[in-house]
């Protein structure tokens, strides 16, 4: 229920922005939404007085949560909805089109859907609207190209799949999600779930339990049923359940996990060996060779088992045949989080609260990296940062606490503070937060200058993208990777499901260029601290091992890397 409440608070913030409401009030609701989504207890079971203990939740927001618990809705949200023409909220999802302009297009051109917008741009209608021109069209077209209207983010799909798998465990001994979700793809179109049944009657019991999870049945049969499952993201997600016999489970899991290209490549290995591979098993003629486990199937083909995130036909089949599958980095190997925020800037919890929430993870070290002053909306000052450093030094923790900052990479590559002030930090993350439209030459130089700064240790969310919301910046990645390797600057694998940046497709190229990485949550709330698994999954898609990831290293090794070749 927390995600449902958070969704309404988030919607209220968006509606305030669209209708020209107080931007600070909207920001407060966004912060509260983050805090509610990540709160460990179900907020609808909490007393109104207890709700105000959640960071960012004051009396007014607590009252709205209580109202939702009592009525299933929030009147203020409904009132704001009535002020916004149909389709405007959908238009605000288009990267490059803000709320005010979405409202303008609705009022002046009657645009109500993304399809309407695409047609209006192609017909040149926007050029007759004040404030729009060729550059606006170009920006909107880029935004339309990266939208993921028919897909959901990885965390949304994982939450839905985990709930369904958990519920089905009462009906079958073996059940697991497969497909692109098991490969940790950044967006998911539908979820594949695989379960075993000993006979037809057992299969029907499983299917019945599955059908009862949704009011919308897409298709239903004895071995496959598809439903439309509700998600906390406010959209439906198709979930396909396949039921197989226990003796076929491994072959079916291998088949329904790999990408089409990976499966074709593996079948070619089988054909060359005079065998036939299908979801039912590996056969020599009519003789079943292997099927019970994935390990059995790959081993019978003379291959290493291939970890699911690698199954994209990017060289993993050849590596498996040569017994050269790397030992991919695992979440349990992460020794610390090197990019986190507090309510000193745009986080929703205090310094002490964030540290207390991180301690049970068993990390050896933990970095606090609030924003630097050039991100003006965060209102950072030298005095605030130094006061935080003193508070951090006074705290007792099971973790070594590192004081860092997230610097802003200006258009010329410079960062917020001079080297003398920066020398007081244990580490510095540097990120692009503005001027996303620079051309490739300028953007590449911008990143290289930042890498060459002796106090910059990590380039945060390097492409600056937000999946489905903001396209990546135009940077020569080859030059960036070379600069990082030369200067000893790590690239971040940002674990936020909305970012997953650097993406897996580029991680291998950077690794091959000699770059090291930091897998960080960029946490702004308690819940964000749980996102490390998404960063690890993305790193696995890039074939990273623990040796490639600086925050799997012992503290002394990490500190040596952070010195960046300096004597001290």
C-alpha positions as CSV (number, residue, x, y, z in Angstrom):
1,X,0.0,0.0,0.0
2,X,2.9,2.4,0.5
3,X,3.5,2.6,-3.2
4,X,-0.2,3.4,-3.8
5,X,0.0,6.2,-1.2
6,X,3.3,7.5,-2.6
7,X,1.8,7.4,-6.1
8,X,-1.0,9.7,-5.0
9,X,1.4,12.1,-3.3
10,X,3.6,12.1,-6.4
11,X,0.6,12.8,-8.6
12,X,-0.5,15.7,-6.3
13,X,3.0,17.2,-6.7
14,X,2.8,16.9,-10.5
15,X,-0.7,18.4,-10.6
16,X,0.5,21.3,-8.5
17,X,3.3,21.9,-11.0
18,X,0.9,21.7,-14.0
19,X,-1.6,24.1,-12.4
20,X,1.1,26.6,-11.4
21,X,1.0,25.8,-7.7
22,X,3.7,26.7,-5.2
23,X,6.8,24.9,-6.4
24,X,8.1,24.5,-2.9
25,X,4.9,22.8,-1.8
26,X,5.1,20.5,-4.8
27,X,8.7,19.6,-3.9
28,X,7.6,18.8,-0.3
29,X,5.0,16.3,-1.6
30,X,7.7,14.8,-3.9
31,X,9.9,14.3,-0.9
32,X,7.1,12.8,1.2
33,X,6.3,10.4,-1.7
34,X,9.9,9.2,-1.7
35,X,9.9,8.7,2.1
36,X,6.5,6.9,2.1
37,X,7.6,4.6,-0.7
38,X,10.7,3.6,1.2
39,X,9.2,3.3,4.6
40,X,9.6,-0.2,6.1
41,X,6.1,-0.3,7.7
42,X,2.7,-0.1,5.9
43,X,1.7,3.5,6.4
44,X,-2.0,2.7,6.2
45,X,-1.7,0.8,9.4
46,X,-0.1,3.7,11.3
47,X,-1.9,6.2,13.5
48,X,-2.0,9.7,12.1
49,X,0.2,11.0,15.0
50,X,2.9,8.3,14.1
51,X,2.9,9.2,10.5
52,X,4.7,12.5,11.2
53,X,7.7,10.5,12.3
54,X,8.3,9.7,8.7
55,X,10.9,12.1,7.2
56,X,9.1,14.7,5.1
57,X,5.6,13.9,6.4
58,X,4.0,16.8,8.3
59,X,0.5,17.1,9.7
60,X,-1.1,18.0,6.4
61,X,0.4,15.1,4.5
62,X,-0.3,12.7,7.4
63,X,-4.0,13.8,7.3
64,X,-4.1,13.0,3.6
65,X,-2.7,9.5,4.2
66,X,-5.2,8.9,6.9
67,X,-7.9,10.1,4.5
68,X,-6.7,7.6,2.0
69,X,-6.8,4.8,4.6
70,X,-10.4,5.8,5.4
71,X,-11.8,6.5,1.9
72,X,-9.4,5.0,-0.6
73,X,-8.8,8.4,-2.1
74,X,-7.5,11.9,-1.4
75,X,-10.0,14.7,-2.0
76,X,-7.2,17.3,-2.7
77,X,-5.9,15.1,-5.5
78,X,-9.3,14.8,-7.0
79,X,-9.8,18.5,-6.9
80,X,-6.5,19.1,-8.7
81,X,-7.3,16.5,-11.3
82,X,-10.5,18.4,-12.1
83,X,-8.4,21.5,-13.0
84,X,-6.2,19.6,-15.5
85,X,-7.6,18.8,-19.0
86,X,-7.5,15.1,-20.0
87,X,-4.1,13.9,-21.3
88,X,-2.0,16.7,-19.9
89,X,-0.4,14.5,-17.3
90,X,0.4,12.0,-20.1
91,X,2.1,14.8,-22.0
92,X,4.2,15.8,-19.1
93,X,5.8,12.3,-19.3
94,X,7.4,13.3,-22.6
95,X,11.1,14.3,-21.9
96,X,11.7,17.9,-22.9
97,X,8.1,19.0,-22.4
98,X,7.4,20.6,-19.0
99,X,4.1,20.9,-17.3
100,X,3.4,24.5,-18.3
101,X,4.1,23.8,-22.0
102,X,2.0,20.6,-21.8
103,X,-0.9,22.7,-20.5
104,X,-0.3,25.3,-23.2
105,X,-0.5,22.7,-26.0
106,X,-3.6,21.2,-24.6
107,X,-5.4,24.6,-24.4
108,X,-4.2,26.0,-27.8
109,X,-4.1,22.9,-30.0
110,X,-6.3,20.5,-28.1
111,X,-3.5,17.9,-27.8
112,X,-4.6,15.2,-25.4
113,X,-2.3,12.2,-26.1
114,X,1.2,11.4,-27.0
115,X,0.0,10.4,-30.5
116,X,-1.6,13.8,-30.9
117,X,1.7,15.4,-30.0
118,X,3.6,13.2,-32.5
119,X,1.2,14.2,-35.2
120,X,1.3,17.9,-34.3
121,X,5.1,17.9,-34.5
122,X,5.2,16.1,-37.8
123,X,2.7,18.6,-39.3
124,X,4.6,21.6,-38.0
125,X,1.7,22.9,-35.9
126,X,3.9,23.7,-32.9
127,X,5.7,26.4,-34.9
128,X,2.6,28.6,-34.7
129,X,2.6,28.5,-30.9
130,X,4.3,31.2,-28.8
131,X,7.5,29.9,-27.2
132,X,7.9,26.9,-29.6
133,X,10.3,26.6,-32.5
134,X,12.5,24.2,-34.4
135,X,14.7,23.6,-31.3
136,X,11.6,22.8,-29.3
137,X,10.5,20.3,-32.0
138,X,13.9,18.7,-32.0
139,X,13.9,18.4,-28.2
140,X,10.4,16.9,-28.1
141,X,11.2,14.4,-30.9
142,X,14.2,13.3,-28.9
143,X,12.0,12.9,-25.8
144,X,9.4,10.9,-27.8
145,X,12.2,8.6,-28.9
146,X,13.2,7.6,-25.4
147,X,9.7,7.2,-23.9
148,X,8.8,3.8,-22.6
149,X,5.0,4.0,-22.5
150,X,4.5,0.3,-23.0
151,X,7.2,-0.8,-20.5
152,X,7.8,-0.4,-16.8
153,X,11.0,0.2,-14.8
154,X,12.9,-2.8,-13.5
155,X,11.9,-2.2,-9.9
156,X,8.2,-2.1,-10.7
157,X,8.4,-5.4,-12.6
158,X,10.5,-7.0,-9.9
159,X,8.0,-6.0,-7.1
160,X,5.1,-7.3,-9.1
161,X,6.9,-10.6,-10.0
162,X,8.1,-11.1,-6.4
163,X,4.6,-10.8,-5.0
164,X,3.2,-13.2,-7.5
165,X,6.0,-15.8,-7.1
166,X,5.6,-15.5,-3.3
167,X,1.8,-16.2,-3.5
168,X,2.3,-19.1,-5.9
169,X,4.7,-20.9,-3.6
170,X,1.7,-22.2,-1.7
171,X,0.7,-24.0,-4.8
172,X,4.0,-25.4,-6.1
173,X,7.4,-26.3,-4.9
174,X,9.3,-24.6,-7.7
175,X,8.4,-21.2,-9.1
176,X,10.7,-18.4,-10.4
177,X,10.5,-15.4,-12.7
178,X,12.4,-15.7,-16.0
179,X,12.7,-13.6,-19.1
180,X,14.1,-10.1,-19.4
181,X,13.4,-9.6,-15.7
182,X,15.8,-12.4,-14.7
183,X,18.4,-10.8,-17.1
184,X,18.0,-7.4,-15.3
185,X,16.9,-5.5,-18.3
186,X,16.4,-1.8,-17.5
187,X,12.7,-1.8,-18.6
188,X,10.3,-4.7,-18.8
189,X,7.5,-5.3,-21.3
190,X,6.0,-8.3,-19.6
191,X,7.0,-10.8,-16.9
192,X,7.6,-14.5,-17.4
193,X,7.0,-16.8,-14.5
194,X,7.8,-20.6,-14.6
195,X,6.3,-23.1,-12.2
196,X,6.2,-26.9,-11.9
197,X,3.3,-29.3,-11.6
198,X,3.3,-33.0,-11.1
199,X,0.2,-33.7,-13.2
200,X,-2.7,-31.9,-15.0
201,X,-4.8,-31.5,-11.9
202,X,-1.9,-29.9,-10.1
203,X,-1.3,-27.6,-13.0
204,X,-5.0,-26.5,-13.0
205,X,-4.8,-25.6,-9.3
206,X,-1.7,-23.4,-9.9
207,X,-3.5,-21.7,-12.9
208,X,-6.6,-21.1,-10.7
209,X,-4.5,-19.5,-8.0
210,X,-2.8,-17.3,-10.6
211,X,-6.1,-16.3,-12.3
212,X,-7.5,-15.2,-9.0
213,X,-4.7,-12.5,-8.7
214,X,-6.2,-10.3,-11.4
215,X,-9.6,-9.2,-12.7
216,X,-8.2,-9.1,-16.3
217,X,-7.3,-12.5,-17.8
218,X,-5.6,-12.0,-21.2
219,X,-5.5,-15.7,-22.1
220,X,-5.9,-19.0,-20.2
221,X,-5.0,-22.5,-21.0
222,X,-3.7,-25.7,-19.3
223,X,0.0,-24.8,-19.6
224,X,0.0,-21.0,-20.1
225,X,-2.1,-18.2,-18.6
226,X,-1.6,-14.5,-19.0
227,X,-3.0,-11.8,-16.7
228,X,-2.9,-8.1,-16.4
229,X,-1.5,-7.3,-13.0
230,X,-1.9,-3.9,-11.3
231,X,1.4,-2.2,-10.3
232,X,2.2,0.6,-7.8
233,X,3.2,2.6,-10.9
234,X,-0.4,3.0,-11.9
235,X,-0.2,0.9,-15.0
236,X,-1.0,-2.7,-15.8
237,X,1.7,-5.2,-16.5
238,X,1.2,-8.5,-18.4
239,X,2.4,-11.5,-16.5
240,X,2.7,-14.9,-18.3
241,X,2.7,-18.1,-16.2
242,X,3.9,-21.3,-17.8
243,X,3.6,-24.6,-16.0
244,X,6.0,-27.5,-16.8
245,X,6.7,-30.9,-15.4
246,X,9.5,-31.0,-12.7
247,X,11.8,-33.0,-14.9
248,X,11.8,-30.3,-17.6
249,X,12.3,-27.3,-15.3
250,X,15.9,-26.6,-16.0
251,X,15.6,-26.7,-19.8
252,X,12.4,-24.5,-19.6
253,X,14.1,-22.0,-17.3
254,X,17.1,-21.8,-19.7
255,X,14.7,-21.4,-22.6
256,X,12.5,-18.7,-21.1
257,X,15.3,-16.7,-19.6
258,X,17.7,-16.1,-22.5
259,X,17.2,-13.5,-25.1
260,X,16.1,-14.8,-28.5
261,X,19.6,-14.3,-29.9
262,X,21.2,-16.1,-26.9
263,X,18.9,-19.1,-27.4
264,X,19.6,-19.3,-31.1
265,X,23.3,-19.3,-30.4
266,X,23.0,-22.0,-27.8
267,X,20.8,-24.1,-30.1
268,X,23.5,-23.9,-32.7
269,X,26.0,-25.3,-30.2
270,X,23.6,-28.2,-29.7
271,X,23.1,-28.8,-33.5
272,X,26.8,-28.9,-34.0
273,X,27.0,-31.6,-31.4
274,X,24.2,-33.6,-33.1
275,X,21.7,-32.7,-30.4
276,X,18.4,-30.9,-30.2
277,X,17.6,-28.3,-27.6
278,X,14.1,-27.1,-26.7
279,X,12.2,-26.0,-23.6
280,X,11.6,-29.7,-22.8
281,X,15.3,-30.7,-22.7
282,X,18.4,-31.5,-24.6
283,X,17.9,-34.6,-26.8
284,X,20.0,-37.0,-28.9
285,X,17.3,-38.3,-31.1
286,X,14.6,-39.4,-28.7
287,X,17.0,-39.9,-25.8
288,X,16.8,-37.2,-23.1
289,X,20.3,-36.0,-22.3
290,X,19.7,-33.2,-19.8
291,X,16.7,-31.1,-18.6
292,X,16.4,-31.1,-14.8
293,X,18.6,-28.0,-14.1
294,X,20.2,-25.2,-16.2
295,X,23.6,-26.4,-15.0
296,X,22.9,-29.8,-16.5
297,X,21.9,-28.3,-19.9
298,X,24.9,-26.1,-20.2
299,X,27.3,-28.8,-19.0
300,X,25.9,-31.3,-21.5
301,X,26.7,-28.8,-24.2
302,X,30.3,-28.5,-23.0
303,X,29.7,-25.0,-21.5
304,X,30.0,-23.1,-18.3
305,X,26.7,-22.1,-16.8
306,X,26.0,-18.6,-18.1
307,X,24.6,-16.1,-15.5
308,X,21.2,-14.8,-16.7
309,X,22.3,-11.1,-17.0
310,X,24.9,-12.2,-19.6
311,X,22.4,-14.0,-21.8
312,X,22.2,-11.5,-24.7
313,X,24.5,-13.1,-27.3
314,X,27.3,-10.6,-26.8
315,X,30.1,-13.2,-26.6
316,X,28.9,-15.2,-23.6
317,X,28.3,-18.4,-25.5
318,X,31.8,-18.4,-26.8
319,X,33.1,-17.6,-23.3
320,X,31.0,-20.5,-21.9
321,X,32.5,-22.9,-24.5
322,X,36.0,-21.8,-23.6
323,X,35.2,-22.0,-19.8
324,X,35.9,-18.3,-19.5
325,X,32.7,-17.0,-17.9
326,X,33.9,-14.4,-15.4
327,X,32.9,-14.5,-11.7
328,X,30.5,-11.7,-11.8
329,X,30.3,-9.2,-8.9
330,X,27.6,-10.1,-6.3
331,X,25.6,-7.8,-4.0
332,X,27.1,-9.6,-1.0
333,X,30.5,-8.4,-2.1
334,X,29.6,-4.7,-1.8
335,X,31.4,-3.2,1.2
336,X,29.9,0.2,1.1
337,X,27.8,2.9,-0.6
338,X,29.7,5.8,-1.9
339,X,26.8,8.1,-3.1
340,X,24.0,9.0,-0.7
341,X,22.1,12.2,0.3
342,X,20.4,13.6,3.4
343,X,17.9,16.3,4.1
344,X,20.7,18.8,4.2
345,X,20.0,19.0,0.4
346,X,17.4,17.0,-1.5
347,X,17.2,13.8,0.7
348,X,14.2,13.2,2.9
349,X,16.0,11.8,6.0
350,X,18.5,13.3,8.4
351,X,22.2,12.3,8.5
352,X,21.7,10.2,11.6
353,X,18.6,8.5,10.2
354,X,20.3,7.5,7.0
355,X,23.3,6.1,8.7
356,X,21.1,4.1,11.2
357,X,19.2,2.6,8.3
358,X,22.4,1.7,6.4
359,X,24.1,0.0,9.4
360,X,22.1,-3.3,9.2
361,X,23.5,-3.9,5.7
362,X,26.8,-4.8,7.3
363,X,28.8,-2.3,5.2
364,X,32.4,-1.6,6.2
365,X,32.1,2.0,5.0
366,X,29.5,4.6,4.0
367,X,29.8,7.9,2.3
368,X,27.5,10.9,2.7
369,X,27.7,13.0,-0.5
370,X,25.2,15.9,-0.3
371,X,25.1,18.4,-3.2
372,X,27.5,21.3,-3.6
373,X,26.5,25.0,-3.9
374,X,26.3,25.4,-7.6
375,X,23.1,23.4,-7.7
376,X,21.4,26.5,-6.4
377,X,18.1,25.0,-5.5
378,X,19.8,22.9,-2.8
379,X,21.0,26.1,-0.9
380,X,24.3,24.6,0.1
381,X,26.9,26.8,1.8
382,X,30.5,26.2,3.0
383,X,29.3,26.6,6.6
384,X,26.5,24.0,6.2
385,X,28.9,21.5,4.7
386,X,31.6,22.0,7.4
387,X,28.9,21.6,10.1
388,X,27.8,18.3,8.6
389,X,31.4,17.1,8.5
390,X,31.7,17.9,12.3
391,X,28.4,16.0,13.0
392,X,29.6,13.1,11.0
393,X,32.9,12.9,12.8
394,X,31.1,12.9,16.1
395,X,28.8,9.9,15.2
396,X,29.5,6.4,16.4
397,X,28.8,3.8,13.8
398,X,29.6,0.2,12.9
399,X,30.7,1.6,9.5
400,X,33.6,3.9,8.7
401,X,31.8,7.2,7.8
402,X,33.3,9.0,4.8
403,X,32.4,12.7,4.2
404,X,32.0,13.4,0.6
405,X,30.0,15.7,-1.7
406,X,28.3,15.5,-5.1
407,X,29.9,18.2,-7.1
408,X,28.3,19.9,-10.1
409,X,30.3,19.7,-13.4
410,X,29.8,23.2,-14.9
411,X,29.6,23.6,-18.7
412,X,33.4,24.3,-18.8
413,X,34.2,21.2,-16.7
414,X,35.0,23.1,-13.5
415,X,33.4,22.1,-10.1
416,X,31.9,24.0,-7.2
417,X,34.9,24.5,-4.8
418,X,38.6,25.1,-5.2
419,X,41.1,22.3,-4.5
420,X,41.9,23.7,-1.1
421,X,38.3,23.3,0.1
422,X,37.9,20.0,-1.7
423,X,41.0,18.6,0.1
424,X,38.9,18.4,3.2
425,X,36.6,15.7,1.8
426,X,37.3,12.0,1.9
427,X,36.0,11.7,-1.6
428,X,34.1,13.6,-4.3
429,X,31.5,12.5,-6.8
430,X,31.1,14.9,-9.8
431,X,28.0,14.9,-12.0
432,X,26.3,16.9,-14.8
433,X,23.1,18.5,-13.5
434,X,22.5,21.2,-16.1
435,X,23.1,22.3,-19.7
436,X,22.3,18.8,-21.0
437,X,22.0,20.0,-24.7
438,X,25.8,20.8,-25.2
439,X,27.1,19.4,-28.4
440,X,29.4,16.4,-28.4
441,X,32.6,18.2,-28.5
442,X,31.8,20.6,-25.6
443,X,30.2,17.8,-23.5
444,X,33.2,15.5,-24.0
445,X,35.6,18.3,-23.0
446,X,33.5,19.1,-20.0
447,X,33.7,15.5,-18.7
448,X,37.5,15.2,-19.4
449,X,38.2,18.4,-17.5
450,X,36.3,17.0,-14.6
451,X,38.2,13.7,-14.7
452,X,41.5,15.7,-14.7
453,X,40.6,17.4,-11.5
454,X,42.8,15.7,-8.8
455,X,39.9,15.8,-6.3
456,X,37.2,14.2,-8.4
457,X,37.1,10.5,-7.7
458,X,33.8,9.3,-9.4
459,X,31.8,10.6,-12.3
460,X,28.2,10.2,-11.1
461,X,25.4,8.9,-13.4
462,X,27.6,9.6,-16.5
463,X,24.9,9.8,-19.2
464,X,22.7,11.9,-16.9
465,X,19.7,10.1,-18.4
466,X,16.4,9.3,-16.7
467,X,14.9,6.2,-18.3
468,X,11.9,7.2,-20.3
469,X,12.1,10.8,-19.0
470,X,15.4,12.3,-20.2
471,X,17.7,11.2,-23.0
472,X,21.4,10.7,-22.5
473,X,23.8,13.6,-23.1
474,X,25.9,13.5,-26.3
475,X,29.4,12.6,-25.2
476,X,32.2,10.7,-26.9
477,X,32.3,7.7,-24.6
478,X,35.5,6.4,-26.0
479,X,37.3,9.6,-25.0
480,X,35.6,9.7,-21.6
481,X,36.6,6.1,-20.9
482,X,40.2,6.9,-21.9
483,X,40.2,9.9,-19.6
484,X,38.9,7.9,-16.7
485,X,41.4,5.2,-17.1
486,X,44.3,7.7,-17.5
487,X,43.4,9.8,-14.5
488,X,42.2,7.1,-12.1
489,X,38.6,8.3,-12.0
490,X,35.8,5.8,-11.5
491,X,32.6,5.7,-13.4
492,X,29.4,5.2,-11.4
493,X,26.9,2.5,-12.0
494,X,24.0,4.4,-10.5
495,X,21.6,1.9,-9.0
496,X,18.5,4.0,-9.1
497,X,16.0,2.1,-11.2
498,X,15.1,5.4,-13.0
499,X,18.8,5.8,-14.0
500,X,20.8,2.6,-14.2
501,X,23.6,4.7,-15.5
502,X,26.2,3.8,-16.8
503,X,24.1,1.2,-18.7
504,X,25.3,-2.3,-19.1
505,X,25.8,-1.9,-22.9
506,X,28.6,0.6,-22.2
507,X,30.1,-0.9,-19.0
508,X,32.1,-3.6,-20.9
509,X,33.6,-1.0,-23.3
510,X,34.7,1.1,-20.3
511,X,36.0,-2.0,-18.5
512,X,38.0,-3.0,-21.5
513,X,39.5,0.5,-21.6
514,X,40.8,0.1,-18.1
515,X,38.1,2.0,-16.2
516,X,37.1,1.1,-12.6
517,X,33.5,1.5,-11.3
518,X,31.5,2.4,-8.2
519,X,28.1,0.8,-7.8
520,X,26.1,3.3,-5.7
521,X,22.5,3.8,-4.7
522,X,22.4,7.7,-4.9
523,X,20.0,7.2,-2.0
524,X,17.7,10.1,-1.2
525,X,15.5,8.1,1.2
526,X,15.5,4.9,3.3
527,X,13.9,2.9,0.5
528,X,16.6,4.0,-2.0
529,X,19.2,2.2,0.1
530,X,17.6,-1.0,-1.1
531,X,18.3,-0.3,-4.7
532,X,21.9,-1.7,-4.7
533,X,20.7,-4.9,-6.3
534,X,19.7,-3.0,-9.4
535,X,23.1,-1.5,-9.8
536,X,24.7,-4.9,-9.2
537,X,22.5,-6.5,-11.9
538,X,23.4,-3.7,-14.3
539,X,27.1,-4.3,-13.5
540,X,26.6,-8.0,-14.2
541,X,25.2,-7.2,-17.6
542,X,28.5,-5.4,-18.2
543,X,30.4,-8.5,-17.1
544,X,32.0,-6.8,-14.1
545,X,33.8,-8.7,-11.4
546,X,34.5,-7.5,-7.9
547,X,38.0,-6.5,-9.0
548,X,36.4,-3.9,-11.3
549,X,34.3,-2.3,-8.5
550,X,36.0,0.0,-6.0
551,X,33.4,-0.4,-3.3
552,X,33.9,-4.1,-3.1
553,X,37.5,-3.4,-2.0
554,X,38.8,-3.3,1.6
555,X,38.9,0.3,3.0
556,X,42.7,0.6,2.7
557,X,42.5,-0.3,-1.0
558,X,39.6,2.1,-1.6
559,X,41.5,5.0,0.2
560,X,44.5,4.4,-2.0
561,X,42.3,4.7,-5.1
562,X,40.7,7.8,-3.8
563,X,44.1,9.5,-3.4
564,X,44.2,9.5,-7.2
565,X,48.0,9.4,-7.2
566,X,48.3,12.2,-4.7
567,X,50.8,11.9,-1.9
568,X,48.1,12.7,0.6
